């Protein structure tokens, strides 16, 4: 489960070209850039369970940004 999930537009109030994200997973902080096509570019360490984490991030972004 992701904790303290945060996102903000990369450039001011624009929703494009993407968002910066940060969260804690298993007591480690992760950061990345979430692109409009759903691609995540990790700006720090890559989670060991990357596919599982990506799925959780996509669900949260869909809920918060696209709905």
Biotite code that builds the C-alpha atoms (Angstrom):
import biotite.structure as struc

atoms = struc.array([
    struc.Atom([0.000, 0.000, 0.000], chain_id="A", res_id=1, res_name="UNK", atom_name="CA", element="C"),
    struc.Atom([1.271, 3.459, -0.897], chain_id="A", res_id=2, res_name="UNK", atom_name="CA", element="C"),
    struc.Atom([1.339, 6.067, 1.841], chain_id="A", res_id=3, res_name="UNK", atom_name="CA", element="C"),
    struc.Atom([1.487, 9.854, 1.699], chain_id="A", res_id=4, res_name="UNK", atom_name="CA", element="C"),
    struc.Atom([0.879, 9.885, -2.068], chain_id="A", res_id=5, res_name="UNK", atom_name="CA", element="C"),
    struc.Atom([1.403, 13.364, -3.562], chain_id="A", res_id=6, res_name="UNK", atom_name="CA", element="C"),
    struc.Atom([1.281, 14.672, -7.101], chain_id="A", res_id=7, res_name="UNK", atom_name="CA", element="C"),
    struc.Atom([1.582, 18.081, -8.715], chain_id="A", res_id=8, res_name="UNK", atom_name="CA", element="C"),
    struc.Atom([1.771, 19.383, -12.272], chain_id="A", res_id=9, res_name="UNK", atom_name="CA", element="C"),
    struc.Atom([5.280, 19.577, -13.689], chain_id="A", res_id=10, res_name="UNK", atom_name="CA", element="C"),
    struc.Atom([4.684, 23.063, -15.053], chain_id="A", res_id=11, res_name="UNK", atom_name="CA", element="C"),
    struc.Atom([2.498, 25.377, -13.017], chain_id="A", res_id=12, res_name="UNK", atom_name="CA", element="C"),
    struc.Atom([-1.222, 24.761, -13.256], chain_id="A", res_id=13, res_name="UNK", atom_name="CA", element="C"),
    struc.Atom([-1.021, 22.851, -16.546], chain_id="A", res_id=14, res_name="UNK", atom_name="CA", element="C"),
    struc.Atom([-2.042, 19.178, -16.671], chain_id="A", res_id=15, res_name="UNK", atom_name="CA", element="C"),
    struc.Atom([0.482, 18.500, -19.429], chain_id="A", res_id=16, res_name="UNK", atom_name="CA", element="C"),
    struc.Atom([3.127, 17.236, -20.014], chain_id="A", res_id=17, res_name="UNK", atom_name="CA", element="C"),
    struc.Atom([2.796, 15.312, -16.755], chain_id="A", res_id=18, res_name="UNK", atom_name="CA", element="C"),
    struc.Atom([2.999, 15.281, -12.996], chain_id="A", res_id=19, res_name="UNK", atom_name="CA", element="C"),
    struc.Atom([5.669, 14.783, -10.376], chain_id="A", res_id=20, res_name="UNK", atom_name="CA", element="C"),
    struc.Atom([4.756, 12.093, -7.865], chain_id="A", res_id=21, res_name="UNK", atom_name="CA", element="C"),
    struc.Atom([6.100, 11.036, -4.496], chain_id="A", res_id=22, res_name="UNK", atom_name="CA", element="C"),
    struc.Atom([5.025, 8.443, -1.953], chain_id="A", res_id=23, res_name="UNK", atom_name="CA", element="C"),
    struc.Atom([6.241, 5.975, 0.643], chain_id="A", res_id=24, res_name="UNK", atom_name="CA", element="C"),
    struc.Atom([6.148, 2.234, 0.023], chain_id="A", res_id=25, res_name="UNK", atom_name="CA", element="C"),
    struc.Atom([7.438, -0.215, 2.625], chain_id="A", res_id=26, res_name="UNK", atom_name="CA", element="C"),
    struc.Atom([8.955, 2.657, 4.593], chain_id="A", res_id=27, res_name="UNK", atom_name="CA", element="C"),
    struc.Atom([11.008, 3.936, 1.642], chain_id="A", res_id=28, res_name="UNK", atom_name="CA", element="C"),
    struc.Atom([10.344, 7.185, -0.237], chain_id="A", res_id=29, res_name="UNK", atom_name="CA", element="C"),
    struc.Atom([10.005, 7.060, -4.017], chain_id="A", res_id=30, res_name="UNK", atom_name="CA", element="C"),
    struc.Atom([9.744, 9.895, -6.531], chain_id="A", res_id=31, res_name="UNK", atom_name="CA", element="C"),
    struc.Atom([9.066, 10.009, -10.224], chain_id="A", res_id=32, res_name="UNK", atom_name="CA", element="C"),
    struc.Atom([7.458, 11.721, -13.183], chain_id="A", res_id=33, res_name="UNK", atom_name="CA", element="C"),
    struc.Atom([4.068, 10.461, -14.331], chain_id="A", res_id=34, res_name="UNK", atom_name="CA", element="C"),
    struc.Atom([3.533, 11.089, -18.042], chain_id="A", res_id=35, res_name="UNK", atom_name="CA", element="C"),
    struc.Atom([0.117, 11.568, -19.719], chain_id="A", res_id=36, res_name="UNK", atom_name="CA", element="C"),
    struc.Atom([0.419, 8.143, -21.391], chain_id="A", res_id=37, res_name="UNK", atom_name="CA", element="C"),
    struc.Atom([0.850, 6.451, -17.994], chain_id="A", res_id=38, res_name="UNK", atom_name="CA", element="C"),
    struc.Atom([4.599, 5.990, -18.222], chain_id="A", res_id=39, res_name="UNK", atom_name="CA", element="C"),
    struc.Atom([6.456, 6.475, -14.948], chain_id="A", res_id=40, res_name="UNK", atom_name="CA", element="C"),
    struc.Atom([10.023, 7.733, -15.017], chain_id="A", res_id=41, res_name="UNK", atom_name="CA", element="C"),
    struc.Atom([11.585, 7.127, -11.615], chain_id="A", res_id=42, res_name="UNK", atom_name="CA", element="C"),
    struc.Atom([13.729, 10.062, -10.467], chain_id="A", res_id=43, res_name="UNK", atom_name="CA", element="C"),
    struc.Atom([15.147, 8.165, -7.517], chain_id="A", res_id=44, res_name="UNK", atom_name="CA", element="C"),
    struc.Atom([15.311, 4.502, -6.631], chain_id="A", res_id=45, res_name="UNK", atom_name="CA", element="C"),
    struc.Atom([13.092, 2.042, -8.504], chain_id="A", res_id=46, res_name="UNK", atom_name="CA", element="C"),
    struc.Atom([10.752, 0.004, -6.291], chain_id="A", res_id=47, res_name="UNK", atom_name="CA", element="C"),
    struc.Atom([11.656, -3.676, -6.025], chain_id="A", res_id=48, res_name="UNK", atom_name="CA", element="C"),
    struc.Atom([8.039, -4.629, -6.769], chain_id="A", res_id=49, res_name="UNK", atom_name="CA", element="C"),
    struc.Atom([7.835, -2.149, -9.644], chain_id="A", res_id=50, res_name="UNK", atom_name="CA", element="C"),
    struc.Atom([4.863, -3.618, -11.530], chain_id="A", res_id=51, res_name="UNK", atom_name="CA", element="C"),
    struc.Atom([2.739, -3.809, -8.396], chain_id="A", res_id=52, res_name="UNK", atom_name="CA", element="C"),
    struc.Atom([3.664, -0.246, -7.427], chain_id="A", res_id=53, res_name="UNK", atom_name="CA", element="C"),
    struc.Atom([2.940, 1.038, -10.948], chain_id="A", res_id=54, res_name="UNK", atom_name="CA", element="C"),
    struc.Atom([-0.540, -0.466, -10.784], chain_id="A", res_id=55, res_name="UNK", atom_name="CA", element="C"),
    struc.Atom([-1.239, 1.300, -7.474], chain_id="A", res_id=56, res_name="UNK", atom_name="CA", element="C"),
    struc.Atom([0.079, 4.622, -8.858], chain_id="A", res_id=57, res_name="UNK", atom_name="CA", element="C"),
    struc.Atom([-2.101, 4.292, -11.994], chain_id="A", res_id=58, res_name="UNK", atom_name="CA", element="C"),
    struc.Atom([-5.187, 3.668, -9.848], chain_id="A", res_id=59, res_name="UNK", atom_name="CA", element="C"),
    struc.Atom([-4.484, 6.712, -7.692], chain_id="A", res_id=60, res_name="UNK", atom_name="CA", element="C"),
    struc.Atom([-3.756, 8.962, -10.671], chain_id="A", res_id=61, res_name="UNK", atom_name="CA", element="C"),
    struc.Atom([-6.921, 7.808, -12.418], chain_id="A", res_id=62, res_name="UNK", atom_name="CA", element="C"),
    struc.Atom([-8.932, 8.627, -9.304], chain_id="A", res_id=63, res_name="UNK", atom_name="CA", element="C"),
    struc.Atom([-7.332, 12.006, -8.561], chain_id="A", res_id=64, res_name="UNK", atom_name="CA", element="C"),
    struc.Atom([-6.533, 13.430, -12.003], chain_id="A", res_id=65, res_name="UNK", atom_name="CA", element="C"),
    struc.Atom([-8.822, 11.904, -14.603], chain_id="A", res_id=66, res_name="UNK", atom_name="CA", element="C"),
    struc.Atom([-12.086, 11.750, -12.664], chain_id="A", res_id=67, res_name="UNK", atom_name="CA", element="C"),
])
